[in-house]
Amino acid sequence: MKKFLIIQTAFIGDVILATPIIEKLYNFYPNDQIDFLLRKGNESLLKDHPHVSNILIWDKKTDKTKNLFRMIKQIRETKYDYVINLQRFLSTGIITTFSKGKCKIGFDKNPLSFMFNHKVKHKIGEGNHEIERNINLISEITDNEICKPRLYPSEKDFELISQYTNEPYICIAPTSVWFTKQYPADKWIELIDSIRSEYRIYLIGGKDDRTVCDSIISDSKNTKIKNLCGELSFLQTSALMTNAVMNYVNDSAPMHMASSMNAKTTAVFCSTVPDFGFGPLSDCSKIVEIEEFLDCRPCGLHGAKKCPQGHFKCAHEIKTRQLLFE
C-alpha cells in the first residue's frame, strides 16, 4: 500500500483548493493511504472526508517551532512514499525535506525546493487557476486533467441547515481578513436593499464577523435578514450555500466553499484580480469588478489592511446593478 501526505498549512481557502489533489489521488490510488497535514483550526474542513485516512494537525500559534519538530517526527515514523507540499514557505520546506518521504514533491518557489525529488514551476498571472497549479504537482503520478475542489458535509450538516431552507434564500459573506478584499458594508447594504422581498437573506462568516453583520442588518431596510455568523461550522455553511439562489462572496474563503459545492456564486473582486488564479469554479458563477481601468489595481496578491492610495475606488465604484441577478 502506497502512503501519500499532502501538506497545506495555510488558510481555509488554500485547504479547499488543495482538495482536488485528494480527489485525483483517490481516483488513481483508491486502495492507498492519503493523509493531509493542515494548521490547527482548519481540521473540521476535512472532517469525515471519505478519501482522507488521517488528518495531521500542526499548531502554529502555540510553540510553533516545538510543534514543528514534533510533526516532523510523526511524519518520519509513518514512512510516506510521497510527500506533496503545496506551499511555498520555508517551514513546510523543512517538513518536506526531513520527512523521510521516498519522493518529495513541491513548487520551485519553496526555499528548500532544491532538496525535493521533483519540483514544479508556480506561475501566477498567466491565466492558470490555483487548482491547475496544484494538480501539476501530481501530474506525473496521475494526469493533467482538471478536478474541482470538493468538501463533504454530512447528512447531519444538511439536516441542521434544513431549518433555513424552507423558502428561497440568498447567502452573503460580507467580510474578509484583508480590508482591500472586502466589499464595503455600505455597498452590501445597497445590494441587500435592492434584493426582492421574496428572498430570505443569510449573512455568513465566523464569530469575528458577527459585529459587522449586525451593523449591516441594523442599517438595512430589508427585514428578511438573519445573522448566522459563528453559528455554523465550515461544512454546515457549505451545505447551506449549496442550494442558495445566489451566494455573494468576496475574493476569500467562502468563494472557495461555494466552489466546493458547485453552488451559484457572484464573487466581488476589489483590489485583487481573477487573473491571479483564485476565482470561482462553480458551473454557475459570475465575477464582479470595477468596470473602469485603475492603474493602481491590483495593488498586491493577497490584499492589504488599507488602500495604499486612500480612495479604495476598486470597491466603491462597483455598481450595485452589476451584482443583481434576474
C-alpha positions in Angstrom: 0.0 0.0 0.0 1.3 3.4 -1.0 1.2 6.3 1.5 0.6 9.9 0.4 0.9 13.0 2.6 -0.5 16.3 1.3 0.8 19.4 3.1 -1.2 22.7 3.1 -1.0 24.6 6.4 -2.1 28.0 5.1 -5.7 29.4 5.3 -9.2 27.9 4.8 -9.4 28.7 1.1 -6.0 27.2 0.5 -7.0 23.9 2.1 -10.2 23.9 -0.1 -8.1 24.5 -3.2 -5.9 21.5 -2.2 -8.9 19.1 -2.2 -8.6 18.4 -6.0 -5.3 16.6 -5.0 -7.2 14.3 -2.7 -9.8 13.6 -5.4 -7.1 12.9 -8.0 -5.1 10.6 -5.8 -8.1 8.7 -4.7 -9.2 8.2 -8.3 -5.8 6.7 -9.2 -5.0 5.0 -5.9 -8.3 4.1 -4.3 -6.9 1.5 -2.0 -3.9 3.5 -0.7 -3.5 5.8 2.2 -4.0 9.6 1.7 -3.2 11.8 4.7 -3.4 15.6 5.0 -1.4 18.0 7.1 -3.1 21.3 7.9 -2.9 24.0 10.5 -4.9 23.8 13.8 -8.3 25.4 13.3 -8.9 24.1 9.8 -9.3 20.4 10.6 -13.1 20.5 10.5 -13.0 21.2 6.8 -11.9 17.6 6.2 -14.0 16.0 9.0 -15.2 12.6 7.9 -13.8 13.1 4.4 -14.3 9.7 2.7 -10.9 9.7 1.0 -8.7 11.0 3.8 -7.2 8.4 6.0 -5.6 10.7 8.7 -5.6 14.4 9.4 -2.4 15.7 10.8 -2.7 19.0 12.8 0.1 21.5 13.2 -0.5 24.1 16.0 1.3 27.1 14.5 0.1 29.6 17.2 1.5 27.9 20.3 5.1 26.7 20.5 5.2 26.8 16.7 8.8 25.6 16.3 8.5 22.9 19.0 5.3 21.6 17.4 7.0 21.7 14.0 9.7 19.2 15.1 7.1 17.0 16.8 5.2 17.0 13.5 8.4 16.0 11.6 9.0 13.2 14.0 5.4 11.9 13.5 5.7 12.1 9.7 9.1 10.3 9.6 7.6 7.4 11.6 4.9 6.9 9.0 7.4 6.5 6.2 5.4 8.1 3.3 6.0 7.1 -0.3 5.0 10.6 -1.5 5.1 13.9 0.4 3.3 16.6 -1.7 3.9 20.1 -0.5 1.5 22.7 -1.9 3.1 25.7 0.0 6.0 28.0 -0.9 7.3 28.8 2.5 10.4 27.7 4.5 8.5 25.9 7.3 6.8 23.4 5.0 10.0 23.1 3.1 11.7 21.9 6.3 8.9 19.4 6.9 9.2 18.0 3.4 13.0 17.9 3.4 13.2 16.0 6.7 10.0 13.8 6.2 12.0 10.8 5.0 9.5 10.6 2.2 10.7 8.5 -0.7 9.5 11.1 -3.2 9.3 14.7 -2.2 7.3 17.0 -4.4 6.8 20.8 -4.3 6.9 24.1 -6.0 10.1 25.7 -7.2 9.4 28.8 -5.2 9.9 26.9 -1.9 13.3 27.9 -0.5 14.2 24.3 0.0 12.9 23.0 -3.3 16.4 22.1 -4.3 16.1 19.2 -1.7 12.9 17.9 -3.4 12.9 14.9 -5.8 10.5 16.7 -8.1 9.8 20.5 -8.3 7.2 22.3 -10.4 7.1 25.9 -11.6 4.5 28.0 -9.8 3.4 30.9 -12.1 0.8 33.5 -11.1 -0.8 35.8 -13.6 -0.8 33.6 -16.7 -4.4 32.7 -16.6 -4.0 29.4 -14.7 -6.1 28.7 -11.7 -4.5 27.6 -8.5 -6.1 24.2 -8.8 -4.3 23.7 -12.1 -1.0 24.7 -10.4 -1.7 22.3 -7.6 -2.6 19.4 -9.9 0.6 19.9 -11.9 2.4 18.7 -8.7 1.0 15.2 -9.2 0.6 15.1 -13.0 3.5 12.5 -13.3 1.7 10.1 -11.0 -1.8 10.8 -12.2 -2.6 13.0 -15.2 -3.2 16.7 -16.1 -7.0 16.5 -16.1 -8.6 19.2 -14.0 -10.5 18.2 -10.9 -12.6 20.7 -9.0 -12.5 21.3 -5.2 -14.9 19.3 -3.1 -16.0 19.3 0.5 -18.2 16.6 2.1 -20.8 17.9 4.6 -22.5 15.1 6.4 -26.2 14.2 6.4 -26.4 15.8 9.9 -24.9 19.0 8.5 -27.7 19.1 5.9 -30.3 18.3 8.5 -29.2 21.1 10.7 -29.3 23.8 8.0 -32.7 22.5 6.7 -34.5 24.9 9.1 -33.2 27.7 6.9 -34.1 26.3 3.5 -37.9 26.4 3.6 -38.1 29.4 1.3 -35.9 30.8 -1.5 -32.7 32.3 0.1 -29.5 34.1 -0.6 -26.2 33.8 1.3 -23.9 36.8 1.7 -20.4 36.5 3.1 -19.6 40.2 3.5 -16.2 40.1 5.3 -12.6 39.2 4.6 -9.4 39.0 6.6 -8.0 41.7 4.3 -9.6 45.1 4.1 -9.0 45.7 0.4 -10.5 42.3 -0.5 -13.7 43.3 1.4 -16.6 44.9 -0.4 -17.6 47.8 1.9 -20.5 47.4 4.3 -22.5 50.3 2.8 -22.2 48.7 -0.6 -23.5 45.4 0.8 -26.4 47.3 2.3 -27.2 48.9 -1.0 -27.3 45.5 -2.6 -29.4 44.0 0.2 -32.0 46.8 0.0 -32.2 46.1 -3.8 -33.0 42.4 -3.4 -36.6 41.3 -3.9 -38.7 40.6 -0.8 -39.3 37.0 -1.9 -35.8 36.0 -0.8 -34.6 35.4 2.8 -31.0 36.6 3.3 -28.4 34.9 5.5 -25.2 36.6 6.4 -22.5 34.0 6.9 -19.0 34.0 8.4 -17.1 33.3 11.6 -17.7 34.6 15.2 -15.4 37.6 14.5 -17.7 38.7 11.7 -20.8 38.9 13.8 -20.5 42.5 14.8 -20.0 43.7 11.2 -23.0 41.7 10.1 -25.2 43.0 13.0 -24.3 46.5 11.9 -25.3 45.7 8.3 -28.7 44.4 9.4 -29.2 47.4 11.6 -28.6 49.9 8.8 -30.5 47.9 6.1 -34.2 48.5 5.3 -34.6 44.8 4.5 -36.4 42.9 7.3 -35.7 39.4 6.0 -32.1 39.1 7.1 -30.6 36.7 9.6 -27.1 36.8 11.0 -25.6 33.3 11.1 -22.0 34.3 11.7 -20.4 31.9 14.2 -23.5 29.6 14.3 -22.5 27.2 11.6 -19.3 25.1 11.1 -17.4 25.3 7.8 -19.2 22.2 6.5 -22.6 23.4 7.6 -22.0 26.7 5.9 -21.0 24.9 2.8 -24.2 22.8 3.0 -26.3 26.0 3.3 -24.6 27.5 0.3 -25.4 24.5 -1.9 -29.0 25.4 -2.7 -28.9 29.1 -2.3 -30.5 31.1 -5.2 -27.2 33.0 -5.1 -24.1 33.2 -2.9 -22.4 36.6 -2.7 -18.8 36.5 -1.7 -15.5 38.4 -1.7 -12.3 37.0 -3.0 -12.0 34.9 0.2 -12.7 31.5 1.7 -16.5 31.5 1.3 -16.0 31.8 -2.5 -14.0 28.5 -2.4 -16.6 26.9 -0.2 -19.2 27.7 -2.8 -16.9 26.2 -5.5 -16.5 23.0 -3.5 -20.3 22.6 -3.5 -20.7 23.8 -7.1 -23.1 26.4 -5.7 -24.2 29.5 -7.6 -21.7 32.3 -7.0 -21.3 36.0 -7.5 -17.7 36.9 -6.5 -16.7 40.5 -5.9 -13.1 41.3 -6.7 -11.9 44.7 -5.2 -8.1 45.1 -5.0 -7.2 41.7 -6.4 -7.9 40.3 -9.8 -9.2 36.9 -11.1 -6.1 36.6 -13.3 -4.1 35.6 -10.1 -5.9 32.3 -10.4 -8.2 32.2 -7.4 -11.6 32.8 -9.0 -14.9 30.9 -8.5 -15.2 27.5 -10.1 -18.9 26.7 -9.9 -20.6 26.0 -13.1 -22.9 29.0 -12.5 -20.6 31.7 -11.3 -20.1 35.4 -12.0 -17.2 37.7 -11.3 -17.9 41.4 -10.5 -15.2 44.0 -10.5 -14.8 47.7 -11.3 -15.7 48.5 -15.0 -13.1 51.3 -15.3 -9.4 50.8 -15.6 -7.4 51.7 -12.5 -3.6 51.8 -12.8 -3.2 51.0 -9.1 -5.1 47.7 -9.4 -4.1 45.1 -8.5 -2.2 46.6 -5.6 -1.0 43.1 -4.3 -1.5 39.4 -4.5 -3.3 39.0 -1.1 -4.9 42.4 -0.4 -3.9 44.9 2.3 -5.1 46.3 5.6 -5.9 49.6 3.9 -6.0 51.1 0.4 -2.5 52.3 -0.5 -4.0 55.2 -2.4 -6.5 56.1 0.2 -9.5 56.2 -2.1 -10.5 52.4 -2.4 -12.1 53.1 -5.8 -11.7 49.5 -6.8 -14.6 48.7 -4.4 -16.6 51.9 -4.0 -17.0 52.4 -7.8 -18.5 48.9 -8.4 -22.2 49.4 -9.3 -24.9 47.5 -7.5 -26.6 46.7 -10.8 -23.5 44.6 -11.6 -24.4 42.2 -8.7 -28.1 41.8 -9.3 -29.4 38.7 -11.0 -32.6 38.1 -13.0 
